[in-house]
């Protein structure tokens, strides 16, 4: 696994811009100003992507976890 300072991509929940559009717009601009690339994880139900986000193992290799807690079940 690589260290955070060596990672080259940030993942965010795709519901973040929907649930917090003002924050997301400012955050997106900050990321762009600092040349920090990011992708949105599709079909998220919770903005706290840290619970299920991919972990970068190498420059182009990630591992994905499935986050499916009871409180998010319909």
PDB file with one MODEL, atoms N, CA, C and O in Angstrom:
MODEL        1
ATOM      1  N   UNK A   1       0.844  -1.171   0.000  1.00  0.00           N
ATOM      2  CA  UNK A   1       0.000   0.000   0.000  1.00  0.00           C
ATOM      3  C   UNK A   1       0.895   1.242   0.000  1.00  0.00           C
ATOM      4  O   UNK A   1       1.933   1.277   0.661  1.00  0.00           O
ATOM      5  N   UNK A   2       0.473   2.253  -0.751  1.00  0.00           N
ATOM      6  CA  UNK A   2       1.240   3.494  -0.799  1.00  0.00           C
ATOM      7  C   UNK A   2       0.759   4.452   0.282  1.00  0.00           C
ATOM      8  O   UNK A   2      -0.356   4.313   0.783  1.00  0.00           O
ATOM      9  N   UNK A   3       1.576   5.402   0.636  1.00  0.00           N
ATOM     10  CA  UNK A   3       1.217   6.395   1.641  1.00  0.00           C
ATOM     11  C   UNK A   3       0.293   7.443   1.032  1.00  0.00           C
ATOM     12  O   UNK A   3       0.284   7.637  -0.184  1.00  0.00           O
ATOM     13  N   UNK A   4      -0.479   8.115   1.873  1.00  0.00           N
ATOM     14  CA  UNK A   4      -1.395   9.150   1.404  1.00  0.00           C
ATOM     15  C   UNK A   4      -0.695  10.198   0.550  1.00  0.00           C
ATOM     16  O   UNK A   4      -1.240  10.639  -0.462  1.00  0.00           O
ATOM     17  N   UNK A   5       0.501  10.596   0.948  1.00  0.00           N
ATOM     18  CA  UNK A   5       1.218  11.637   0.206  1.00  0.00           C
ATOM     19  C   UNK A   5       1.623  11.175  -1.190  1.00  0.00           C
ATOM     20  O   UNK A   5       1.951  12.005  -2.038  1.00  0.00           O
ATOM     21  N   UNK A   6       1.607   9.869  -1.445  1.00  0.00           N
ATOM     22  CA  UNK A   6       1.961   9.327  -2.752  1.00  0.00           C
ATOM     23  C   UNK A   6       0.745   9.042  -3.626  1.00  0.00           C
ATOM     24  O   UNK A   6       0.894   8.719  -4.804  1.00  0.00           O
ATOM     25  N   UNK A   7      -0.447   9.158  -3.065  1.00  0.00           N
ATOM     26  CA  UNK A   7      -1.649   8.860  -3.852  1.00  0.00           C
ATOM     27  C   UNK A   7      -1.853   9.927  -4.915  1.00  0.00           C
ATOM     28  O   UNK A   7      -1.408  11.064  -4.760  1.00  0.00           O
ATOM     29  N   UNK A   8      -2.522   9.556  -5.985  1.00  0.00           N
ATOM     30  CA  UNK A   8      -2.691  10.486  -7.105  1.00  0.00           C
ATOM     31  C   UNK A   8      -4.151  10.689  -7.493  1.00  0.00           C
ATOM     32  O   UNK A   8      -4.435  11.249  -8.551  1.00  0.00           O
ATOM     33  N   UNK A   9      -5.082  10.239  -6.648  1.00  0.00           N
ATOM     34  CA  UNK A   9      -6.501  10.360  -6.974  1.00  0.00           C
ATOM     35  C   UNK A   9      -7.312  10.343  -5.693  1.00  0.00           C
ATOM     36  O   UNK A   9      -7.058   9.540  -4.796  1.00  0.00           O
ATOM     37  N   UNK A  10      -8.289  11.233  -5.614  1.00  0.00           N
ATOM     38  CA  UNK A  10      -9.176  11.328  -4.461  1.00  0.00           C
ATOM     39  C   UNK A  10     -10.559  10.830  -4.873  1.00  0.00           C
ATOM     40  O   UNK A  10     -11.061  11.202  -5.933  1.00  0.00           O
ATOM     41  N   UNK A  11     -11.166  10.005  -4.056  1.00  0.00           N
ATOM     42  CA  UNK A  11     -12.532   9.541  -4.305  1.00  0.00           C
ATOM     43  C   UNK A  11     -13.487  10.218  -3.348  1.00  0.00           C
ATOM     44  O   UNK A  11     -13.198  10.367  -2.160  1.00  0.00           O
ATOM     45  N   UNK A  12     -14.646  10.633  -3.883  1.00  0.00           N
ATOM     46  CA  UNK A  12     -15.702  11.263  -3.097  1.00  0.00           C
ATOM     47  C   UNK A  12     -17.026  10.570  -3.403  1.00  0.00           C
ATOM     48  O   UNK A  12     -17.202  10.001  -4.481  1.00  0.00           O
ATOM     49  N   UNK A  13     -17.938  10.620  -2.466  1.00  0.00           N
ATOM     50  CA  UNK A  13     -19.275  10.054  -2.666  1.00  0.00           C
ATOM     51  C   UNK A  13     -20.032  10.894  -3.690  1.00  0.00           C
ATOM     52  O   UNK A  13     -19.990  12.123  -3.648  1.00  0.00           O
ATOM     53  N   UNK A  14     -20.728  10.219  -4.615  1.00  0.00           N
ATOM     54  CA  UNK A  14     -21.468  10.969  -5.633  1.00  0.00           C
ATOM     55  C   UNK A  14     -22.693  11.681  -5.063  1.00  0.00           C
ATOM     56  O   UNK A  14     -23.263  12.547  -5.727  1.00  0.00           O
ATOM     57  N   UNK A  15     -23.105  11.333  -3.851  1.00  0.00           N
ATOM     58  CA  UNK A  15     -24.233  12.045  -3.240  1.00  0.00           C
ATOM     59  C   UNK A  15     -23.785  13.352  -2.577  1.00  0.00           C
ATOM     60  O   UNK A  15     -24.632  14.159  -2.195  1.00  0.00           O
ATOM     61  N   UNK A  16     -22.493  13.578  -2.434  1.00  0.00           N
ATOM     62  CA  UNK A  16     -22.002  14.814  -1.813  1.00  0.00           C
ATOM     63  C   UNK A  16     -22.472  16.058  -2.569  1.00  0.00           C
ATOM     64  O   UNK A  16     -22.980  16.981  -1.932  1.00  0.00           O
ATOM     65  N   UNK A  17     -22.325  16.128  -3.906  1.00  0.00           N
ATOM     66  CA  UNK A  17     -22.799  17.331  -4.592  1.00  0.00           C
ATOM     67  C   UNK A  17     -24.314  17.504  -4.525  1.00  0.00           C
ATOM     68  O   UNK A  17     -24.813  18.626  -4.605  1.00  0.00           O
ATOM     69  N   UNK A  18     -25.044  16.405  -4.379  1.00  0.00           N
ATOM     70  CA  UNK A  18     -26.512  16.482  -4.295  1.00  0.00           C
ATOM     71  C   UNK A  18     -26.955  16.943  -2.905  1.00  0.00           C
ATOM     72  O   UNK A  18     -27.870  17.756  -2.774  1.00  0.00           O
ATOM     73  N   UNK A  19     -26.299  16.418  -1.873  1.00  0.00           N
ATOM     74  CA  UNK A  19     -26.720  16.715  -0.506  1.00  0.00           C
ATOM     75  C   UNK A  19     -26.114  18.012   0.034  1.00  0.00           C
ATOM     76  O   UNK A  19     -26.699  18.650   0.909  1.00  0.00           O
ATOM     77  N   UNK A  20     -24.959  18.399  -0.477  1.00  0.00           N
ATOM     78  CA  UNK A  20     -24.270  19.611  -0.018  1.00  0.00           C
ATOM     79  C   UNK A  20     -23.692  20.378  -1.198  1.00  0.00           C
ATOM     80  O   UNK A  20     -22.473  20.503  -1.314  1.00  0.00           O
ATOM     81  N   UNK A  21     -24.557  20.899  -2.082  1.00  0.00           N
ATOM     82  CA  UNK A  21     -24.053  21.519  -3.322  1.00  0.00           C
ATOM     83  C   UNK A  21     -23.170  22.746  -3.112  1.00  0.00           C
ATOM     84  O   UNK A  21     -22.222  22.947  -3.871  1.00  0.00           O
ATOM     85  N   UNK A  22     -23.449  23.560  -2.115  1.00  0.00           N
ATOM     86  CA  UNK A  22     -22.635  24.757  -1.887  1.00  0.00           C
ATOM     87  C   UNK A  22     -21.233  24.359  -1.435  1.00  0.00           C
ATOM     88  O   UNK A  22     -20.238  24.867  -1.951  1.00  0.00           O
ATOM     89  N   UNK A  23     -21.163  23.447  -0.469  1.00  0.00           N
ATOM     90  CA  UNK A  23     -19.863  22.962  -0.015  1.00  0.00           C
ATOM     91  C   UNK A  23     -19.109  22.300  -1.166  1.00  0.00           C
ATOM     92  O   UNK A  23     -17.926  22.565  -1.375  1.00  0.00           O
ATOM     93  N   UNK A  24     -19.809  21.427  -1.920  1.00  0.00           N
ATOM     94  CA  UNK A  24     -19.134  20.687  -2.980  1.00  0.00           C
ATOM     95  C   UNK A  24     -18.551  21.629  -4.027  1.00  0.00           C
ATOM     96  O   UNK A  24     -17.430  21.421  -4.490  1.00  0.00           O
ATOM     97  N   UNK A  25     -19.288  22.643  -4.397  1.00  0.00           N
ATOM     98  CA  UNK A  25     -18.777  23.577  -5.411  1.00  0.00           C
ATOM     99  C   UNK A  25     -17.488  24.238  -4.936  1.00  0.00           C
ATOM    100  O   UNK A  25     -16.529  24.343  -5.701  1.00  0.00           O
ATOM    101  N   UNK A  26     -17.454  24.683  -3.690  1.00  0.00           N
ATOM    102  CA  UNK A  26     -16.246  25.321  -3.147  1.00  0.00           C
ATOM    103  C   UNK A  26     -15.110  24.311  -3.031  1.00  0.00           C
ATOM    104  O   UNK A  26     -13.962  24.630  -3.343  1.00  0.00           O
ATOM    105  N   UNK A  27     -15.419  23.099  -2.585  1.00  0.00           N
ATOM    106  CA  UNK A  27     -14.412  22.062  -2.435  1.00  0.00           C
ATOM    107  C   UNK A  27     -13.851  21.646  -3.788  1.00  0.00           C
ATOM    108  O   UNK A  27     -12.642  21.462  -3.935  1.00  0.00           O
ATOM    109  N   UNK A  28     -14.729  21.498  -4.773  1.00  0.00           N
ATOM    110  CA  UNK A  28     -14.300  21.141  -6.130  1.00  0.00           C
ATOM    111  C   UNK A  28     -13.341  22.195  -6.686  1.00  0.00           C
ATOM    112  O   UNK A  28     -12.332  21.861  -7.307  1.00  0.00           O
ATOM    113  N   UNK A  29     -13.662  23.454  -6.460  1.00  0.00           N
ATOM    114  CA  UNK A  29     -12.781  24.528  -6.933  1.00  0.00           C
ATOM    115  C   UNK A  29     -11.425  24.478  -6.239  1.00  0.00           C
ATOM    116  O   UNK A  29     -10.391  24.679  -6.877  1.00  0.00           O
ATOM    117  N   UNK A  30     -11.426  24.213  -4.948  1.00  0.00           N
ATOM    118  CA  UNK A  30     -10.186  24.087  -4.195  1.00  0.00           C
ATOM    119  C   UNK A  30      -9.335  22.931  -4.725  1.00  0.00           C
ATOM    120  O   UNK A  30      -8.119  23.064  -4.866  1.00  0.00           O
ATOM    121  N   UNK A  31      -9.975  21.806  -5.017  1.00  0.00           N
ATOM    122  CA  UNK A  31      -9.247  20.664  -5.575  1.00  0.00           C
ATOM    123  C   UNK A  31      -8.652  21.011  -6.945  1.00  0.00           C
ATOM    124  O   UNK A  31      -7.496  20.698  -7.228  1.00  0.00           O
ATOM    125  N   UNK A  32      -9.452  21.653  -7.779  1.00  0.00           N
ATOM    126  CA  UNK A  32      -8.958  22.042  -9.108  1.00  0.00           C
ATOM    127  C   UNK A  32      -7.810  23.046  -8.999  1.00  0.00           C
ATOM    128  O   UNK A  32      -6.818  22.932  -9.718  1.00  0.00           O
ATOM    129  N   UNK A  33      -7.940  24.017  -8.113  1.00  0.00           N
ATOM    130  CA  UNK A  33      -6.883  25.024  -7.931  1.00  0.00           C
ATOM    131  C   UNK A  33      -5.572  24.383  -7.484  1.00  0.00           C
ATOM    132  O   UNK A  33      -4.493  24.897  -7.779  1.00  0.00           O
ATOM    133  N   UNK A  34      -5.666  23.276  -6.780  1.00  0.00           N
ATOM    134  CA  UNK A  34      -4.473  22.588  -6.269  1.00  0.00           C
ATOM    135  C   UNK A  34      -4.092  21.374  -7.110  1.00  0.00           C
ATOM    136  O   UNK A  34      -3.263  20.560  -6.702  1.00  0.00           O
ATOM    137  N   UNK A  35      -4.708  21.259  -8.299  1.00  0.00           N
ATOM    138  CA  UNK A  35      -4.394  20.189  -9.248  1.00  0.00           C
ATOM    139  C   UNK A  35      -4.526  18.808  -8.599  1.00  0.00           C
ATOM    140  O   UNK A  35      -3.671  17.938  -8.766  1.00  0.00           O
ATOM    141  N   UNK A  36      -5.627  18.634  -7.851  1.00  0.00           N
ATOM    142  CA  UNK A  36      -5.910  17.372  -7.188  1.00  0.00           C
ATOM    143  C   UNK A  36      -7.048  16.677  -7.920  1.00  0.00           C
ATOM    144  O   UNK A  36      -8.205  17.079  -7.793  1.00  0.00           O
ATOM    145  N   UNK A  37      -6.729  15.625  -8.695  1.00  0.00           N
ATOM    146  CA  UNK A  37      -7.785  14.934  -9.432  1.00  0.00           C
ATOM    147  C   UNK A  37      -8.677  14.122  -8.488  1.00  0.00           C
ATOM    148  O   UNK A  37      -8.224  13.616  -7.461  1.00  0.00           O
ATOM    149  N   UNK A  38      -9.964  14.012  -8.862  1.00  0.00           N
ATOM    150  CA  UNK A  38     -10.888  13.231  -8.058  1.00  0.00           C
ATOM    151  C   UNK A  38     -11.921  12.564  -8.950  1.00  0.00           C
ATOM    152  O   UNK A  38     -12.175  12.994 -10.075  1.00  0.00           O
ATOM    153  N   UNK A  39     -12.498  11.522  -8.424  1.00  0.00           N
ATOM    154  CA  UNK A  39     -13.610  10.823  -9.068  1.00  0.00           C
ATOM    155  C   UNK A  39     -14.722  10.683  -8.053  1.00  0.00           C
ATOM    156  O   UNK A  39     -14.486  10.714  -6.846  1.00  0.00           O
ATOM    157  N   UNK A  40     -15.940  10.529  -8.553  1.00  0.00           N
ATOM    158  CA  UNK A  40     -17.084  10.289  -7.687  1.00  0.00           C
ATOM    159  C   UNK A  40     -17.412   8.801  -7.697  1.00  0.00           C
ATOM    160  O   UNK A  40     -17.463   8.173  -8.755  1.00  0.00           O
ATOM    161  N   UNK A  41     -17.634   8.246  -6.517  1.00  0.00           N
ATOM    162  CA  UNK A  41     -18.039   6.847  -6.397  1.00  0.00           C
ATOM    163  C   UNK A  41     -19.534   6.794  -6.677  1.00  0.00           C
ATOM    164  O   UNK A  41     -20.301   7.464  -5.986  1.00  0.00           O
ATOM    165  N   UNK A  42     -19.977   6.017  -7.670  1.00  0.00           N
ATOM    166  CA  UNK A  42     -21.393   6.006  -8.039  1.00  0.00           C
ATOM    167  C   UNK A  42     -22.290   5.287  -7.029  1.00  0.00           C
ATOM    168  O   UNK A  42     -21.862   4.391  -6.301  1.00  0.00           O
ATOM    169  N   UNK A  43     -23.550   5.719  -7.019  1.00  0.00           N
ATOM    170  CA  UNK A  43     -24.619   5.065  -6.250  1.00  0.00           C
ATOM    171  C   UNK A  43     -24.377   5.042  -4.750  1.00  0.00           C
ATOM    172  O   UNK A  43     -24.680   4.047  -4.091  1.00  0.00           O
ATOM    173  N   UNK A  44     -23.842   6.112  -4.210  1.00  0.00           N
ATOM    174  CA  UNK A  44     -23.606   6.176  -2.770  1.00  0.00           C
ATOM    175  C   UNK A  44     -24.850   6.688  -2.059  1.00  0.00           C
ATOM    176  O   UNK A  44     -25.620   7.467  -2.621  1.00  0.00           O
ATOM    177  N   UNK A  45     -25.039   6.249  -0.827  1.00  0.00           N
ATOM    178  CA  UNK A  45     -26.179   6.673  -0.012  1.00  0.00           C
ATOM    179  C   UNK A  45     -25.732   7.555   1.152  1.00  0.00           C
ATOM    180  O   UNK A  45     -26.562   8.131   1.855  1.00  0.00           O
ATOM    181  N   UNK A  46     -24.433   7.655   1.350  1.00  0.00           N
ATOM    182  CA  UNK A  46     -23.887   8.355   2.505  1.00  0.00           C
ATOM    183  C   UNK A  46     -22.681   9.168   2.042  1.00  0.00           C
ATOM    184  O   UNK A  46     -21.836   8.662   1.303  1.00  0.00           O
ATOM    185  N   UNK A  47     -22.598  10.432   2.475  1.00  0.00           N
ATOM    186  CA  UNK A  47     -21.484  11.280   2.039  1.00  0.00           C
ATOM    187  C   UNK A  47     -20.158  10.883   2.658  1.00  0.00           C
ATOM    188  O   UNK A  47     -19.107  11.278   2.154  1.00  0.00           O
ATOM    189  N   UNK A  48     -20.177  10.106   3.744  1.00  0.00           N
ATOM    190  CA  UNK A  48     -18.945   9.747   4.447  1.00  0.00           C
ATOM    191  C   UNK A  48     -18.280   8.576   3.743  1.00  0.00           C
ATOM    192  O   UNK A  48     -18.318   7.442   4.221  1.00  0.00           O
ATOM    193  N   UNK A  49     -17.675   8.864   2.610  1.00  0.00           N
ATOM    194  CA  UNK A  49     -17.058   7.842   1.768  1.00  0.00           C
ATOM    195  C   UNK A  49     -15.894   7.140   2.433  1.00  0.00           C
ATOM    196  O   UNK A  49     -15.466   6.087   1.961  1.00  0.00           O
ATOM    197  N   UNK A  50     -15.370   7.692   3.516  1.00  0.00           N
ATOM    198  CA  UNK A  50     -14.247   7.048   4.199  1.00  0.00           C
ATOM    199  C   UNK A  50     -14.617   5.637   4.643  1.00  0.00           C
ATOM    200  O   UNK A  50     -13.737   4.791   4.800  1.00  0.00           O
ATOM    201  N   UNK A  51     -15.911   5.370   4.846  1.00  0.00           N
ATOM    202  CA  UNK A  51     -16.356   4.050   5.287  1.00  0.00           C
ATOM    203  C   UNK A  51     -16.298   2.992   4.189  1.00  0.00           C
ATOM    204  O   UNK A  51     -16.284   1.797   4.484  1.00  0.00           O
ATOM    205  N   UNK A  52     -16.264   3.412   2.940  1.00  0.00           N
ATOM    206  CA  UNK A  52     -16.322   2.439   1.837  1.00  0.00           C
ATOM    207  C   UNK A  52     -15.462   2.805   0.637  1.00  0.00           C
ATOM    208  O   UNK A  52     -15.538   2.144  -0.399  1.00  0.00           O
ATOM    209  N   UNK A  53     -14.666   3.822   0.755  1.00  0.00           N
ATOM    210  CA  UNK A  53     -13.893   4.284  -0.397  1.00  0.00           C
ATOM    211  C   UNK A  53     -12.775   3.313  -0.776  1.00  0.00           C
ATOM    212  O   UNK A  53     -12.271   2.581   0.076  1.00  0.00           O
ATOM    213  N   UNK A  54     -12.395   3.309  -2.028  1.00  0.00           N
ATOM    214  CA  UNK A  54     -11.266   2.465  -2.445  1.00  0.00           C
ATOM    215  C   UNK A  54      -9.975   2.907  -1.764  1.00  0.00           C
ATOM    216  O   UNK A  54      -9.797   4.084  -1.452  1.00  0.00           O
ATOM    217  N   UNK A  55      -9.106   1.978  -1.543  1.00  0.00           N
ATOM    218  CA  UNK A  55      -7.795   2.250  -0.964  1.00  0.00           C
ATOM    219  C   UNK A  55      -6.757   2.030  -2.055  1.00  0.00           C
ATOM    220  O   UNK A  55      -6.751   0.995  -2.722  1.00  0.00           O
ATOM    221  N   UNK A  56      -5.893   3.000  -2.226  1.00  0.00           N
ATOM    222  CA  UNK A  56      -4.891   2.928  -3.285  1.00  0.00           C
ATOM    223  C   UNK A  56      -3.705   2.091  -2.828  1.00  0.00           C
ATOM    224  O   UNK A  56      -3.047   2.402  -1.836  1.00  0.00           O
ATOM    225  N   UNK A  57      -3.448   1.020  -3.578  1.00  0.00           N
ATOM    226  CA  UNK A  57      -2.334   0.134  -3.278  1.00  0.00           C
ATOM    227  C   UNK A  57      -1.073   0.519  -4.034  1.00  0.00           C
ATOM    228  O   UNK A  57       0.033   0.461  -3.497  1.00  0.00           O
ATOM    229  N   UNK A  58      -1.257   0.911  -5.288  1.00  0.00           N
ATOM    230  CA  UNK A  58      -0.172   1.339  -6.167  1.00  0.00           C
ATOM    231  C   UNK A  58      -0.693   2.506  -7.000  1.00  0.00           C
ATOM    232  O   UNK A  58      -1.845   2.907  -6.838  1.00  0.00           O
ATOM    233  N   UNK A  59       0.119   3.048  -7.872  1.00  0.00           N
ATOM    234  CA  UNK A  59      -0.288   4.209  -8.667  1.00  0.00           C
ATOM    235  C   UNK A  59      -1.600   3.969  -9.408  1.00  0.00           C
ATOM    236  O   UNK A  59      -2.454   4.856  -9.435  1.00  0.00           O
ATOM    237  N   UNK A  60      -1.781   2.807 -10.002  1.00  0.00           N
ATOM    238  CA  UNK A  60      -2.994   2.508 -10.750  1.00  0.00           C
ATOM    239  C   UNK A  60      -3.724   1.274 -10.231  1.00  0.00           C
ATOM    240  O   UNK A  60      -4.432   0.611 -10.989  1.00  0.00           O
ATOM    241  N   UNK A  61      -3.562   0.961  -8.953  1.00  0.00           N
ATOM    242  CA  UNK A  61      -4.203  -0.228  -8.395  1.00  0.00           C
ATOM    243  C   UNK A  61      -4.915   0.130  -7.097  1.00  0.00           C
ATOM    244  O   UNK A  61      -4.308   0.662  -6.167  1.00  0.00           O
ATOM    245  N   UNK A  62      -6.214  -0.170  -7.048  1.00  0.00           N
ATOM    246  CA  UNK A  62      -7.042   0.124  -5.893  1.00  0.00           C
ATOM    247  C   UNK A  62      -7.735  -1.157  -5.433  1.00  0.00           C
ATOM    248  O   UNK A  62      -7.898  -2.100  -6.208  1.00  0.00           O
ATOM    249  N   UNK A  63      -8.139  -1.180  -4.164  1.00  0.00           N
ATOM    250  CA  UNK A  63      -8.943  -2.271  -3.639  1.00  0.00           C
ATOM    251  C   UNK A  63     -10.253  -1.652  -3.158  1.00  0.00           C
ATOM    252  O   UNK A  63     -10.261  -0.551  -2.609  1.00  0.00           O
ATOM    253  N   UNK A  64     -11.353  -2.361  -3.365  1.00  0.00           N
ATOM    254  CA  UNK A  64     -12.664  -1.824  -3.020  1.00  0.00           C
ATOM    255  C   UNK A  64     -13.301  -2.654  -1.916  1.00  0.00           C
ATOM    256  O   UNK A  64     -13.231  -3.883  -1.923  1.00  0.00           O
ATOM    257  N   UNK A  65     -13.918  -1.967  -0.974  1.00  0.00           N
ATOM    258  CA  UNK A  65     -14.670  -2.618   0.079  1.00  0.00           C
ATOM    259  C   UNK A  65     -16.151  -2.405  -0.167  1.00  0.00           C
ATOM    260  O   UNK A  65     -16.546  -1.407  -0.769  1.00  0.00           O
ATOM    261  N   UNK A  66     -16.961  -3.325   0.288  1.00  0.00           N
ATOM    262  CA  UNK A  66     -18.413  -3.179   0.199  1.00  0.00           C
ATOM    263  C   UNK A  66     -18.917  -2.774   1.576  1.00  0.00           C
ATOM    264  O   UNK A  66     -18.735  -3.498   2.554  1.00  0.00           O
ATOM    265  N   UNK A  67     -19.544  -1.626   1.641  1.00  0.00           N
ATOM    266  CA  UNK A  67     -20.062  -1.084   2.890  1.00  0.00           C
ATOM    267  C   UNK A  67     -21.569  -1.203   2.837  1.00  0.00           C
ATOM    268  O   UNK A  67     -22.204  -0.574   1.990  1.00  0.00           O
ATOM    269  N   UNK A  68     -22.158  -1.993   3.718  1.00  0.00           N
ATOM    270  CA  UNK A  68     -23.584  -2.260   3.661  1.00  0.00           C
ATOM    271  C   UNK A  68     -24.161  -2.384   5.079  1.00  0.00           C
ATOM    272  O   UNK A  68     -24.629  -3.459   5.455  1.00  0.00           O
ATOM    273  N   UNK A  69     -24.132  -1.294   5.876  1.00  0.00           N
ATOM    274  CA  UNK A  69     -24.602  -1.390   7.251  1.00  0.00           C
ATOM    275  C   UNK A  69     -26.126  -1.486   7.335  1.00  0.00           C
ATOM    276  O   UNK A  69     -26.837  -1.077   6.418  1.00  0.00           O
ATOM    277  N   UNK A  70     -26.601  -2.021   8.421  1.00  0.00           N
ATOM    278  CA  UNK A  70     -28.051  -2.194   8.632  1.00  0.00           C
ATOM    279  C   UNK A  70     -28.804  -0.886   8.545  1.00  0.00           C
ATOM    280  O   UNK A  70     -29.904  -0.849   7.993  1.00  0.00           O
ATOM    281  N   UNK A  71     -28.237   0.202   9.080  1.00  0.00           N
ATOM    282  CA  UNK A  71     -28.988   1.460   9.110  1.00  0.00           C
ATOM    283  C   UNK A  71     -29.212   2.087   7.729  1.00  0.00           C
ATOM    284  O   UNK A  71     -30.007   3.018   7.601  1.00  0.00           O
ATOM    285  N   UNK A  72     -28.529   1.596   6.708  1.00  0.00           N
ATOM    286  CA  UNK A  72     -28.763   2.088   5.355  1.00  0.00           C
ATOM    287  C   UNK A  72     -29.711   1.210   4.547  1.00  0.00           C
ATOM    288  O   UNK A  72     -29.994   1.503   3.385  1.00  0.00           O
ATOM    289  N   UNK A  73     -30.201   0.137   5.158  1.00  0.00           N
ATOM    290  CA  UNK A  73     -31.127  -0.762   4.467  1.00  0.00           C
ATOM    291  C   UNK A  73     -32.519  -0.133   4.427  1.00  0.00           C
ATOM    292  O   UNK A  73     -32.941   0.529   5.375  1.00  0.00           O
ATOM    293  N   UNK A  74     -33.207  -0.347   3.340  1.00  0.00           N
ATOM    294  CA  UNK A  74     -34.567   0.219   3.230  1.00  0.00           C
ATOM    295  C   UNK A  74     -35.605  -0.750   3.754  1.00  0.00           C
ATOM    296  O   UNK A  74     -36.798  -0.445   3.740  1.00  0.00           O
TER     297      UNK A  74
ENDMDL
END
